[in-house]
């Protein structure tokens, strides 16, 4: 007689239940305030998306139900923007994870000047995104930029001195992704640094005594004990990167198929005053963000369940 596998949730200890209750007490007020602040705008966007509504003609508002969503999801522009947004998200988050982890390791190991190093690392993240985007735009521009002359000299004349970075899709991705990586890598490094500081140094010392190399300590001691922090860092940055707007708006304004989903929502709502269609784009963007969050949360729970075994 076969027995059914035990699918019940693992029993929580008294300490775990106390920590969970404490977590809700600490995060509960902020969570309630966030829901109260965002609940009405979300419902308003969903409601408006069901209408054919133009801001310049507020008297004409026709109920079209889900027609706006059908228009958007059958438009190649939406899917091109979705692909561009996904590409930027994957590239920037992966590079930020690698660079952020390297910076976190440096900040964790350095003893003298640690405070100064952390302050310097945070400078890019403290700059407003619009200012950062303009800086990168002027740096790569053919008339005001220094990137083209610098690469022209370093390549001994092989690289053109007046290369138009914003004249194509792939070339535009260099300053767009570069500006995003430059600004938000410090945020990633701080989140990972918090995970590094929680690793018991005795575990690393024991691995050194056993003759483990740095790579082996990284794979078998450091990374396994930082899974939750890495998951949180990836979640925050993925959600933020998927909503990219400022960099693209300033550098290319969506030309050469560089539009993101947020830029499409802006163009429909503000530039074309199509509030109904713009609201539908915003709702779809919100759904994408929720799906990403759910995927990460489920992965985090599976990882925790595996860690208990």
N, C-alpha and C positions, 0 to 999 in steps of 0.2 A: 504494500500500500504506500503510494507516494504522498509525500506531504507538500502542501502548497508553500511556495517561498514566502518568507516573512517580508511583507512590503510595508509594515507599519513604520512610522517614524521612530527614530532612535530616541530612547528615553533621555530626557534632559535632567542633568543634576540640579540640585538646589542652587548652586552657584551660577549655572548657566541661566536658570530662570530669573535669578536676581539681576544678572547682567542684562537680560532681555528687557525686563521691566525698567531698569535704569535707562537703557537706551531709548525706550519709548517716552520716558519722562523728560529726557533731555531733548530729543528730536521732535517730540509730539507737538509742542507749541509752534515751532517753526513750520512743521508740516501742515498744521491746521491753518495758519496764516497764509501759507503758500496756496492752499486749496481755495481759501476765501478770495484771495486776490486774483487768481487765474481762472476760477470757475466761470464767472460771468463772461469774460472775453472769449473763452473757448466756446461756450454755448452760443454767444452772439455770432461768432464766426461760422459755426455749423448752421445756424438759422439763416444767416445771410447767404450762405453758399447755395441755398435751395431756391434762390431768386435770380432772375435776370435783372440786374440792378446796376445802373450807371450813375455815378456821382453827379454828373453834369445834368442829369434829368431825373431828379429824385421823385418826381410825381409818377413816373412810369416804372412800376415794379411788378414784374410778372412772376408768378410761382411756376418754376420749371422742375421742381423736385430734384432728381439726380442728373439732369441733363448737363449741368456744368461739369460734373465729374466725368461724364462720358466724353465730353468735348476735350477735356484735359488728357485723359488716359488714352485717347486715340490720336493725339497730336504728337508727331515725331519730336517737336521741340521739348516736350516734357521728358521724353525718354533720353534725349541727348543731354539735357540738363541733369537728369538723374545719373546717367553714366559719368558725366563730368564731376558731379558732386561726390559720387562713390569713389572715383579715381583719386581726387584730391584728399578725401578722408583717409583712404588706405595708405597712400604715399606719406602723407604728413604724420599720421599716427605711428606708423612703423618706424620712420626715421626719428621721430621724437622719442619713441620708446628706447631705441638704441642709444641715441645721444644723451637723453635724460638719465639713463641708467649709468652711463659712463661718468657723467657729471656728478651724479649722486654718490658713486663710489669714491670719486676724488674728494668730495666734500666730507664724506664719512671718514676717510683715512687721514686727511690733513689735520694736524693738531694746531700748529701756529698759523695765525691769520685765518682761522675758519670763519669767524664772523664777517671779516672783510670779503672773503671769497663768496659767501652766501649773498651778501649785499650786491656785489658786482654781478653775480649770476642773475639776480632778480631784476636788474635794470631793464632788459628788453620787455619783460612781462609787465612792468609798471608803466610802459608807454602806451598811450591810447592807440587802439587798433587803426584808426583813421590816420593818425600821425605816422605810425609805422608803415602803413600802406603807401602813403605819399612819399616817404623816404625811399622806399624800394622802387617806386615808380620813377622818381627823378634820377635814381642811381642807374637804372637800366634804360632811360630815355636816350634817344640818339642825339639830342641837342644839349641836354644838361647832364647826362650821365657820365660817370667815370668808369663804369664796368667795361664798355667797349674799348676805350683807349688802353686800359690796363691789360685786357686780354690780348689786344693787338700787339702790345710791347712784349708781353710774356711769351707769345707764340711766334715772335720774330716776324711779324707781318702776315702770318698765315690766317689769323682770325681778322675779319673785316673790322675796320675802325668805326663803322657806322651801321652795325647790324641792328635790324629792327626786331627786338625781342617780342613786341606786341603785334607783330604782323602775321602770326599763325598760332594754331592751337598749342602745339607742343612747345614752341619757344615761349609762349605766354605762361605755360605751366611752371617754368623755371622761377621767375620772380614771384608768381602767385604762391606756389608751394614754399618757396624759400622764405618769403616774408612770414608766412604762417608758422613755419618751423622755427624761425629765429625768435619769434615773439613768445611762443607757447612752450618751447622746450624747457625753460626754467620751471614752469608750473608742473610739468611731468617729473622733473628731477626732484622737486620738493616732495611730491607724493611718494616717489620711490625712496627718497632719503628717510622718510618716516618709517618705511618698512625695513630698511637696512638697520636702523638704530634699535629695532625691536628683536633682532636676531641675537641669540645668546652667544657671546664671544667664546664661551667654553666649547661650543660645538665646532667652531672653526679651529680652535686650538687643538682639539682632539683629532680633527682631520689632518692637521699639519703633522702631529705626532705620528699618525698612521702613514705618513709619507704621501698624502694626496697633493697633487699639483694644484695650481690656482684654478685651472679649468675644471678639474674634478670637484674642487670645493664650490665653485660657482654652480655646477650642474646638480650636485648632490646635497649641498647644504644651504647655499644662499637662495637660489631660485625656488626650491620647494617650500622654504619658509617665508617667501614673499608673494605667494600666489594670490592671496586676497588683496594685498596692496597693489599688485600689478593689475589685477582685474578692476579695481576701483579706478586706478589711473587711466586705464584704457577706456573704461566706460565714460568717464568725465570728458576725456579728450575726443572720443568718437562722437559723442552727442554734440560737442561744441564745434568740431570740424565739419560735421554734416550740415550745420546751419551757416556755413561761411557766406559772407555777403560783402563786407567792406572792401576786402582786397580786390575782388573781381570788379566791383562797382567802380573803384577808383582807377584800376589799371587798364581794363579792357571794356568795361560797361557791357560785358556779355558778348562782344564781337568774336568772330571765329569759333563759334560753338563753345565759348567758355562760360556761358551762363550757368549759375547754380540754381537750385530750387528756390532759395530765398530771393535771388534776384528776379526770378520769374514772378514770384508773388508780389514783389515790389513793382515791377513793370506793369502788371495787370491792375493792381490796386491804385497806384499813384500816377504812373505815367499815362495809362490808358483809361483811368478812372472806372474800370470795370470791377466794381466792388464785389459783385457776385462771383465772377470767375476768380478774382484774387483771393477771396475768402475760401473758395474750394481748393485752390493751390495751397493755401496756408493749412487747411485741415489735412490735406494729404501729406504735407510735410510733417505735421504733428503726428500723424499716424506712423510715418516712417521712423520718427524719433522714438515713439513708444515701442515699436517692434524691436528696434535696436536695444532699448533698455531691457525689454523682456528677455531677449536672447542672452544678454550679459548676466541678468539676474538668475536665469535658469542655469547657466553655466557655472555661476558662482555657487549655487546651491548644490549642484552635482559635485563640484570640487570639494565642498565642505563635507558632503555625505561620504565621498571617497576617503577623505582624511580621517573620518571617524572609525573606519573599518580597521 
